[in-house]
Amino acid sequence: MSHRRTRIRLALFAIFPTALTVALLALLAAFGAVPGEVLLALPVALAVQAVVNYVRSGSLYRG
């Protein structure tokens, strides 16, 4: 398996807890417990977290 594929998998597994939080917040927003604007920021936060984890995992293979 290539290092790139491994890095992508690590990045995706790292955002899994955050993705569960997104689902919870979506449910809370549906019932009006949190403002709907919170949901607009979550995809950006997930993308940034995935990119940061992908970049950081590159240092695992450089020593």
Beta strands, then each sheet from edge to edge (+ up, - down):
end
